[in-house]
Amino acid sequence: MKKIYSVITGTGSYVPEKKMANKDFLSHEFYDASGTKLPNQNQDIVDKFLEITTISERRYVEDDHTTSDLGFFAAQKAIDDAGIDKEELDYIIFAHNFGDIHPENKSIDICPSLAARVKQKLGIKNPYSVAYDILFGCPGWVQGIIQADYYIKSGDAKKVLVIGGEILSRVSDPHDRDSLIYADGAGATIVEARESDTPVGVLGHNSRTDALLYANMLHMGHSYKEEEAEKKRLYLKMNGRRLYMYALENVPKTIKAGLDKLNISIDEIKKVLIHQANGKMDDAILKRLYNLYGYDEAPDDVMPMTISWLGNSSVATLPTLFDLVLREEVTPHQIDGGDTIIFASVGAGMSINSIVYKMP
């Protein structure tokens, strides 16, 4: 008996051209949360940062672009890749956290929604192509795919555009060493309804939000440098160590719970695509996941990574990673038809989600 499944038919991404290597931060002044200047030499700071995160460079957007611009660039590529008529889109879902941040005064602009702006930039005339945003932290794109899956399986939609985009360089405190992790970018996917006798596309998903104890591990705060803090501008702040422990404890369990719902073992998974938050943290999450299945180590080739050269672009990391892998730009990784893969993310809230997906 044929059923309706949600299948990704097109992908696109926008990776800014501006490269910011770790050495580009050697002239910065770094302070701790108390406002005390760090005694370490900057070379020691960036060397330790590389060791902990695996990030050697990241991408920053040019001043004349906003987050909705990046989303538009990625969306156009995804539409072209899927070969669809943009007027047939039933929903446009844009996942982000900070809207369009003005490059000069850094003000946050989310009216109208970024999805509405992308719809306008695409020139879509169809009024029944519904455009809205998701604010769900770094897991926003995954949650957008989950919502698209619900729309499609309910019969409410046949084609959905899901975008994840962010410009974190404009909410990064230049005096906070944790901000070295942040980057800019956008990724987009077309999700379509497909009839099939056998399961394909989105097989299942799992989500959680642990706000009671962990809501403030990522939050907005003033600069760590006193003179800058007096300007009252807000920057993205995080409790990195506590976040690391939370993710290590809860992400593997959440992924496994999603697999257990479907009676699928980790042995059936070809690739695990995890939000590019921190290279060492993702390695630890993957190892813990395989430990849950009785393995001492994870396979060497199961987790493609881009964080070492693209940094952490929040909600944009997963759709960008997926697009680049499909385009064979993350060697030696390859995803083929029939492969079962996992998308998983963790971020502000604190929220975790995962999708089990079978390639058509």
HUNORZI-V409924 format. One line per field, one symbol per residue. phi: phi as a letter, one per 40 degrees, with the letter a starting at -180 (. if undefined). psi: psi as a letter, one per 20 degrees, with the letter a starting at -180 (. if undefined). burial: b if it has 16 or more other ideal C-beta (glycine too) atoms within 10 Angstrom, else e. A space follows every 10 residues. Layout:
# HUNORZI-V409924
phi=???
psi=???
burial=???
This chain:
# HUNORZI-V409924
phi=.cbcbcbcba baabbdcccb cdccbcccbb bcccgccccc ccccccccdc ccbgcbaabb ccccbbcccc ccdccccccc ccgbcdcccc abbbcabbgc cccccgccbb bcccccccdc ccgccdcccc babbbbgdcd cdcccccccc dcccgcabbb bbbbaabccc bcccbbcccc ccabiabaab bbcacacbda gcciaaaabb cdbbdbcbac acdccdcccc cgccbcbacd cccdcccccb cdcccccccc dbfbcccccc abbbdccadc ccdccccccc dcbgccbcdc bcbcbbccbb gbbfcccccc dccccccfbb cccabbdgcb bbbaaaadic bbaabcbbcc
psi=pqrpqopoiq qqqooqhopo rhiijhiqpp qahijpppiq qhhhghghgg hhijphrrpq qqhjqrhhgg hgghghgggg hhkrphijph qopopahjbo pphgikqpoj orqhghgggg hikphoijnp prqpnkahjg gghghgghgg gghijhqhpp ppqpqqnihi jpoijohhii hqaqaqqqqp pqpppqhqpr cohrrpqqom hghjhjhprp rrqipghhhi ijqqqpqqng ghgghgghhh gghgghhhgh hjlpqhhipg qooqpmgpgh ghghggghgh hhjjqhqqqh khnqqihhii aokciigghg ggghghjkjm qkqpprpiqp rppqqqapgp qqrqppppp.
burial=eeeebbbbbb bbbbbbeeeb ebeebeebeb beeeeeeeee ebeebbeebb eebbbbbbbb beeebbbbbb bbbbbbbbbe bbebebeebb bbbbbbbbbb beeeeeeeeb eebbbbbbbe ebebeeeebb bebbebbbbb bbbbbbbbbe bbeeeebbbb bbbbbbbbbb bbbbbbbbbb bbbbbbbbbb bbbbeeeeeb bbbbbbbbee eeebeebbee ebbbbeebbe eeeebbbbbb eebbebbeeb bbebbbebbe eeebebeebb bbbbbbbbbe bbebbbebbb eeeeeeebee ebbbbbbebb bbbbbbbbbb bbbbbbeeeb eebebeeeeb bbbbbbbbbb bbbbbbbbbe
